[in-house]
Amino acid sequence: MKSTHLSPIERGILTSSYKKEIRDNIRNMKADSLSKIKESIVNQYTNSLNNTIEILRVSFIMAAIIILVA
């Protein structure tokens, strides 16, 4: 026996194929959002890693200059 409780998406006179398409679109939107969040985290990590490498590189050059001058 089917449940009589319908979500807002399932109410109305929509055809079942249209309802399925809407459900699939919502599912895909959630997946896209998770992908964007993951990509953002990876980009932030990469940017901070690049900044750290650049700071270490400059520090090493400065230390080498100080050692050579002294």
MOPAC internal coordinates of N, CA, C and O (Angstrom, degrees):
PM7 1SCF
backbone

  N    0.0000 0     0.00 0     0.00 0    0    0    0
  C    1.4467 1     0.00 0     0.00 0    1    0    0
  C    1.5195 1   108.72 1     0.00 0    2    1    0
  O    1.2310 1   119.99 1   -45.94 1    3    2    1
  N    1.3228 1   117.62 1   134.06 1    3    2    1
  C    1.4485 1   122.55 1  -178.76 1    5    3    2
  C    1.5201 1   110.92 1   -76.91 1    6    5    3
  O    1.2310 1   121.96 1   -30.52 1    7    6    5
  N    1.3252 1   113.86 1   149.48 1    7    6    5
  C    1.4542 1   119.99 1   177.12 1    9    7    6
  C    1.5249 1   109.35 1   -72.35 1   10    9    7
  O    1.2310 1   120.44 1   -36.55 1   11   10    9
  N    1.3223 1   116.76 1   143.45 1   11   10    9
  C    1.4657 1   119.89 1   179.00 1   13   11   10
  C    1.5138 1   111.21 1   -88.14 1   14   13   11
  O    1.2310 1   120.09 1   170.86 1   15   14   13
  N    1.3471 1   117.44 1    -9.14 1   15   14   13
  C    1.4571 1   121.11 1   179.10 1   17   15   14
  C    1.5205 1   109.12 1   -83.66 1   18   17   15
  O    1.2310 1   120.30 1   -62.89 1   19   18   17
  N    1.3254 1   117.04 1   117.11 1   19   18   17
  C    1.4583 1   121.36 1  -178.58 1   21   19   18
  C    1.5236 1   109.64 1  -112.93 1   22   21   19
  O    1.2310 1   120.91 1   -39.69 1   23   22   21
  N    1.3063 1   115.86 1   140.31 1   23   22   21
  C    1.4560 1   120.20 1   176.13 1   25   23   22
  C    1.5274 1   108.35 1   -73.81 1   26   25   23
  O    1.2310 1   119.96 1   -14.87 1   27   26   25
  N    1.3430 1   117.69 1   165.13 1   27   26   25
  C    1.4709 1   119.46 1   179.54 1   29   27   26
  C    1.5212 1   112.99 1   -57.39 1   30   29   27
  O    1.2310 1   120.17 1   150.81 1   31   30   29
  N    1.3233 1   117.29 1   -29.19 1   31   30   29
  C    1.4646 1   120.16 1  -179.87 1   33   31   30
  C    1.5253 1   110.63 1   -69.91 1   34   33   31
  O    1.2310 1   119.65 1   146.55 1   35   34   33
  N    1.3388 1   118.27 1   -33.45 1   35   34   33
  C    1.4574 1   122.00 1  -172.83 1   37   35   34
  C    1.5274 1   113.42 1   -91.09 1   38   37   35
  O    1.2310 1   119.59 1   173.36 1   39   38   37
  N    1.3128 1   118.39 1    -6.64 1   39   38   37
  C    1.4605 1   120.25 1   179.30 1   41   39   38
  C    1.5220 1   110.70 1   -79.13 1   42   41   39
  O    1.2310 1   119.99 1   -19.82 1   43   42   41
  N    1.2953 1   117.62 1   160.18 1   43   42   41
  C    1.4504 1   121.57 1   174.20 1   45   43   42
  C    1.5090 1   112.63 1    98.56 1   46   45   43
  O    1.2310 1   121.62 1    15.34 1   47   46   45
  N    1.3101 1   114.51 1  -164.66 1   47   46   45
  C    1.4664 1   119.90 1  -174.36 1   49   47   46
  C    1.5319 1   111.71 1  -103.59 1   50   49   47
  O    1.2310 1   120.34 1  -155.18 1   51   50   49
  N    1.3287 1   116.96 1    24.82 1   51   50   49
  C    1.4558 1   120.67 1  -178.84 1   53   51   50
  C    1.5216 1   110.43 1   -69.06 1   54   53   51
  O    1.2310 1   121.01 1   -34.63 1   55   54   53
  N    1.3233 1   115.68 1   145.37 1   55   54   53
  C    1.4584 1   119.89 1   177.11 1   57   55   54
  C    1.5179 1   109.34 1   -74.50 1   58   57   55
  O    1.2310 1   120.63 1   -22.00 1   59   58   57
  N    1.3050 1   116.40 1   158.00 1   59   58   57
  C    1.4545 1   119.94 1  -177.59 1   61   59   58
  C    1.5276 1   111.00 1   -66.02 1   62   61   59
  O    1.2310 1   119.31 1   146.37 1   63   62   61
  N    1.3286 1   118.93 1   -33.63 1   63   62   61
  C    1.4685 1   120.13 1   178.47 1   65   63   62
  C    1.5315 1   110.02 1   -68.01 1   66   65   63
  O    1.2310 1   120.08 1   142.97 1   67   66   65
  N    1.3125 1   117.46 1   -37.03 1   67   66   65
  C    1.4628 1   121.14 1   177.35 1   69   67   66
  C    1.5234 1   110.44 1   -67.11 1   70   69   67
  O    1.2310 1   120.45 1   138.45 1   71   70   69
  N    1.3370 1   116.75 1   -41.55 1   71   70   69
  C    1.4699 1   121.18 1   177.40 1   73   71   70
  C    1.5201 1   110.26 1   -60.71 1   74   73   71
  O    1.2310 1   120.46 1   137.78 1   75   74   73
  N    1.3336 1   116.73 1   -42.22 1   75   74   73
  C    1.4629 1   120.72 1   179.83 1   77   75   74
  C    1.5235 1   110.07 1   -64.13 1   78   77   75
  O    1.2310 1   120.56 1   138.50 1   79   78   77
  N    1.3204 1   116.54 1   -41.50 1   79   78   77
  C    1.4615 1   120.54 1   179.12 1   81   79   78
  C    1.5302 1   110.83 1   -62.43 1   82   81   79
  O    1.2310 1   120.07 1   138.40 1   83   82   81
  N    1.3176 1   117.47 1   -41.60 1   83   82   81
  C    1.4636 1   121.49 1   178.54 1   85   83   82
  C    1.5259 1   110.05 1   -64.08 1   86   85   83
  O    1.2310 1   119.95 1   134.31 1   87   86   85
  N    1.3252 1   117.70 1   -45.69 1   87   86   85
  C    1.4746 1   121.12 1   178.76 1   89   87   86
  C    1.5251 1   110.84 1   -59.52 1   90   89   87
  O    1.2310 1   121.06 1   136.23 1   91   90   89
  N    1.3480 1   115.59 1   -43.77 1   91   90   89
  C    1.4693 1   119.75 1   179.27 1   93   91   90
  C    1.5243 1   111.32 1   -63.53 1   94   93   91
  O    1.2310 1   120.29 1   139.33 1   95   94   93
  N    1.3294 1   117.04 1   -40.67 1   95   94   93
  C    1.4657 1   120.71 1   178.86 1   97   95   94
  C    1.5241 1   111.21 1   -63.73 1   98   97   95
  O    1.2310 1   120.22 1   138.67 1   99   98   97
  N    1.3107 1   117.18 1   -41.33 1   99   98   97
  C    1.4681 1   120.86 1   178.40 1  101   99   98
  C    1.5212 1   109.75 1   -64.25 1  102  101   99
  O    1.2310 1   120.23 1   136.93 1  103  102  101
  N    1.3114 1   117.17 1   -43.07 1  103  102  101
  C    1.4650 1   121.63 1   178.46 1  105  103  102
  C    1.5283 1   110.23 1   -61.17 1  106  105  103
  O    1.2310 1   120.33 1   137.01 1  107  106  105
  N    1.3294 1   116.98 1   -42.99 1  107  106  105
  C    1.4652 1   121.19 1   179.46 1  109  107  106
  C    1.5234 1   111.73 1   -66.86 1  110  109  107
  O    1.2310 1   120.05 1   143.01 1  111  110  109
  N    1.3383 1   117.50 1   -36.99 1  111  110  109
  C    1.4642 1   120.62 1   178.42 1  113  111  110
  C    1.5184 1   110.06 1   -62.05 1  114  113  111
  O    1.2310 1   120.30 1   138.28 1  115  114  113
  N    1.3342 1   117.04 1   -41.72 1  115  114  113
  C    1.4643 1   120.45 1   179.38 1  117  115  114
  C    1.5189 1   110.23 1   -64.34 1  118  117  115
  O    1.2310 1   120.19 1   138.92 1  119  118  117
  N    1.3242 1   117.24 1   -41.08 1  119  118  117
  C    1.4627 1   121.02 1   179.37 1  121  119  118
  C    1.5272 1   110.62 1   -65.42 1  122  121  119
  O    1.2310 1   120.27 1   138.94 1  123  122  121
  N    1.3346 1   117.09 1   -41.06 1  123  122  121
  C    1.4599 1   120.78 1   177.91 1  125  123  122
  C    1.5219 1   110.45 1   -63.13 1  126  125  123
  O    1.2310 1   120.34 1   139.31 1  127  126  125
  N    1.3261 1   116.95 1   -40.69 1  127  126  125
  C    1.4590 1   120.80 1  -179.76 1  129  127  126
  C    1.5258 1   110.13 1   -63.01 1  130  129  127
  O    1.2310 1   120.03 1   137.36 1  131  130  129
  N    1.3203 1   117.54 1   -42.64 1  131  130  129
  C    1.4587 1   120.45 1   178.81 1  133  131  130
  C    1.5204 1   110.85 1   -64.86 1  134  133  131
  O    1.2310 1   120.37 1   141.85 1  135  134  133
  N    1.3198 1   116.90 1   -38.15 1  135  134  133
  C    1.4625 1   120.28 1   178.04 1  137  135  134
  C    1.5164 1   111.11 1   -64.30 1  138  137  135
  O    1.2310 1   120.60 1   139.59 1  139  138  137
  N    1.3321 1   116.46 1   -40.41 1  139  138  137
  C    1.4699 1   120.06 1   179.45 1  141  139  138
  C    1.5187 1   110.94 1   -66.79 1  142  141  139
  O    1.2310 1   120.02 1   141.26 1  143  142  141
  N    1.3246 1   117.57 1   -38.74 1  143  142  141
  C    1.4617 1   121.46 1   178.13 1  145  143  142
  C    1.5204 1   109.49 1   -63.77 1  146  145  143
  O    1.2310 1   120.40 1   133.85 1  147  146  145
  N    1.3272 1   116.85 1   -46.15 1  147  146  145
  C    1.4672 1   121.13 1   179.46 1  149  147  146
  C    1.5265 1   110.09 1   -61.32 1  150  149  147
  O    1.2310 1   120.02 1   135.32 1  151  150  149
  N    1.3251 1   117.56 1   -44.68 1  151  150  149
  C    1.4659 1   121.40 1   179.64 1  153  151  150
  C    1.5233 1   110.89 1   -61.98 1  154  153  151
  O    1.2310 1   120.30 1   140.16 1  155  154  153
  N    1.3206 1   117.04 1   -39.84 1  155  154  153
  C    1.4594 1   121.32 1   178.52 1  157  155  154
  C    1.5282 1   111.29 1   -62.85 1  158  157  155
  O    1.2310 1   120.41 1   136.84 1  159  158  157
  N    1.3210 1   116.81 1   -43.16 1  159  158  157
  C    1.4721 1   121.16 1   179.32 1  161  159  158
  C    1.5273 1   110.17 1   -63.60 1  162  161  159
  O    1.2310 1   120.41 1   135.72 1  163  162  161
  N    1.3188 1   116.82 1   -44.28 1  163  162  161
  C    1.4694 1   120.79 1   179.78 1  165  163  162
  C    1.5298 1   110.15 1   -63.29 1  166  165  163
  O    1.2310 1   120.20 1   137.87 1  167  166  165
  N    1.3327 1   117.22 1   -42.13 1  167  166  165
  C    1.4641 1   120.60 1   179.13 1  169  167  166
  C    1.5196 1   111.43 1   -63.56 1  170  169  167
  O    1.2310 1   119.81 1   138.48 1  171  170  169
  N    1.3304 1   117.97 1   -41.52 1  171  170  169
  C    1.4672 1   121.03 1   178.38 1  173  171  170
  C    1.5211 1   110.41 1   -63.30 1  174  173  171
  O    1.2310 1   120.21 1   138.22 1  175  174  173
  N    1.3242 1   117.20 1   -41.78 1  175  174  173
  C    1.4607 1   121.19 1   179.11 1  177  175  174
  C    1.5219 1   110.22 1   -63.21 1  178  177  175
  O    1.2310 1   120.39 1   134.91 1  179  178  177
  N    1.3325 1   116.85 1   -45.09 1  179  178  177
  C    1.4621 1   121.46 1  -179.71 1  181  179  178
  C    1.5266 1   110.87 1   -62.81 1  182  181  179
  O    1.2310 1   120.40 1   136.49 1  183  182  181
  N    1.3285 1   116.84 1   -43.51 1  183  182  181
  C    1.4623 1   120.41 1   179.60 1  185  183  182
  C    1.5253 1   111.18 1   -63.47 1  186  185  183
  O    1.2310 1   119.74 1   136.92 1  187  186  185
  N    1.3247 1   118.09 1   -43.08 1  187  186  185
  C    1.4651 1   120.32 1  -179.74 1  189  187  186
  C    1.5253 1   110.29 1   -68.11 1  190  189  187
  O    1.2310 1   119.85 1   144.97 1  191  190  189
  N    1.3191 1   117.88 1   -35.03 1  191  190  189
  C    1.4595 1   121.58 1   177.23 1  193  191  190
  C    1.5244 1   110.45 1   -66.00 1  194  193  191
  O    1.2310 1   120.21 1   136.91 1  195  194  193
  N    1.3339 1   117.20 1   -43.09 1  195  194  193
  C    1.4577 1   121.09 1   177.57 1  197  195  194
  C    1.5260 1   111.17 1   -62.63 1  198  197  195
  O    1.2310 1   120.44 1   139.02 1  199  198  197
  N    1.3426 1   116.76 1   -40.98 1  199  198  197
  C    1.4719 1   120.39 1   178.18 1  201  199  198
  C    1.5232 1   110.65 1   -63.62 1  202  201  199
  O    1.2310 1   119.94 1   138.50 1  203  202  201
  N    1.3149 1   117.73 1   -41.50 1  203  202  201
  C    1.4647 1   121.75 1   179.70 1  205  203  202
  C    1.5225 1   110.71 1   -64.04 1  206  205  203
  O    1.2310 1   120.38 1   137.17 1  207  206  205
  N    1.3181 1   116.88 1   -42.83 1  207  206  205
  C    1.4636 1   121.09 1   178.89 1  209  207  206
  C    1.5268 1   110.19 1   -62.80 1  210  209  207
  O    1.2310 1   120.13 1   138.09 1  211  210  209
  N    1.3181 1   117.36 1   -41.91 1  211  210  209
  C    1.4618 1   121.06 1   179.82 1  213  211  210
  C    1.5290 1   110.96 1   -64.45 1  214  213  211
  O    1.2310 1   119.90 1   138.15 1  215  214  213
  N    1.3288 1   117.79 1   -41.85 1  215  214  213
  C    1.4709 1   121.34 1   178.08 1  217  215  214
  C    1.5261 1   110.62 1   -63.11 1  218  217  215
  O    1.2310 1   120.23 1   136.04 1  219  218  217
  N    1.3252 1   117.16 1   -43.96 1  219  218  217
  C    1.4645 1   120.36 1   178.12 1  221  219  218
  C    1.5237 1   111.66 1   -63.34 1  222  221  219
  O    1.2310 1   120.39 1   140.21 1  223  222  221
  N    1.3105 1   116.87 1   -39.79 1  223  222  221
  C    1.4643 1   121.30 1   179.78 1  225  223  222
  C    1.5398 1   110.48 1   -62.78 1  226  225  223
  O    1.2310 1   120.36 1   132.24 1  227  226  225
  N    1.3222 1   116.91 1   -47.76 1  227  226  225
  C    1.4658 1   121.04 1   179.69 1  229  227  226
  C    1.5308 1   109.98 1   -64.34 1  230  229  227
  O    1.2310 1   120.01 1   138.35 1  231  230  229
  N    1.3189 1   117.58 1   -41.65 1  231  230  229
  C    1.4652 1   121.10 1   179.20 1  233  231  230
  C    1.5238 1   111.08 1   -61.98 1  234  233  231
  O    1.2310 1   120.21 1   138.54 1  235  234  233
  N    1.3263 1   117.20 1   -41.46 1  235  234  233
  C    1.4616 1   121.37 1   179.47 1  237  235  234
  C    1.5312 1   110.65 1   -63.87 1  238  237  235
  O    1.2310 1   120.52 1   136.73 1  239  238  237
  N    1.3213 1   116.61 1   -43.27 1  239  238  237
  C    1.4785 1   120.19 1   178.40 1  241  239  238
  C    1.5129 1   110.87 1   -63.44 1  242  241  239
  O    1.2310 1   120.40 1   136.57 1  243  242  241
  N    1.3300 1   116.84 1   -43.43 1  243  242  241
  C    1.4726 1   120.55 1   179.12 1  245  243  242
  C    1.5377 1   110.33 1   -63.68 1  246  245  243
  O    1.2310 1   120.14 1   138.89 1  247  246  245
  N    1.3153 1   117.34 1   -41.11 1  247  246  245
  C    1.4680 1   120.33 1   178.91 1  249  247  246
  C    1.5321 1   110.11 1   -64.51 1  250  249  247
  O    1.2310 1   120.28 1   139.62 1  251  250  249
  N    1.3331 1   117.06 1   -40.38 1  251  250  249
  C    1.4641 1   120.55 1   178.55 1  253  251  250
  C    1.5154 1   110.82 1   -64.27 1  254  253  251
  O    1.2310 1   119.75 1   138.41 1  255  254  253
  N    1.3267 1   118.07 1   -41.59 1  255  254  253
  C    1.4741 1   121.51 1   178.03 1  257  255  254
  C    1.5144 1   110.55 1   -63.00 1  258  257  255
  O    1.2310 1   119.85 1   135.97 1  259  258  257
  N    1.3360 1   117.89 1   -44.03 1  259  258  257
  C    1.4724 1   121.62 1  -179.58 1  261  259  258
  C    1.5204 1   110.22 1   -63.21 1  262  261  259
  O    1.2310 1   119.97 1   138.55 1  263  262  261
  N    1.3341 1   117.66 1   -41.45 1  263  262  261
  C    1.4686 1   121.21 1   179.85 1  265  263  262
  C    1.5351 1   109.79 1   -65.90 1  266  265  263
  O    1.2310 1   119.60 1   138.86 1  267  266  265
  N    1.3169 1   118.38 1   -41.14 1  267  266  265
  C    1.4605 1   121.25 1  -178.93 1  269  267  266
  C    1.5300 1   111.95 1   -69.13 1  270  269  267
  O    1.2310 1   120.25 1   143.36 1  271  270  269
  N    1.3216 1   117.12 1   -36.64 1  271  270  269
  C    1.4656 1   121.29 1  -179.04 1  273  271  270
  C    1.5142 1   110.70 1   -74.72 1  274  273  271
  O    1.2310 1   119.56 1   143.23 1  275  274  273
  N    1.3166 1   118.44 1   -36.77 1  275  274  273
  C    1.4670 1   121.23 1  -175.79 1  277  275  274
  C    1.4670 1   112.96 1   -78.07 1  278  277  275
  O    1.2310 1   120.10 1   180.00 1  279  278  277

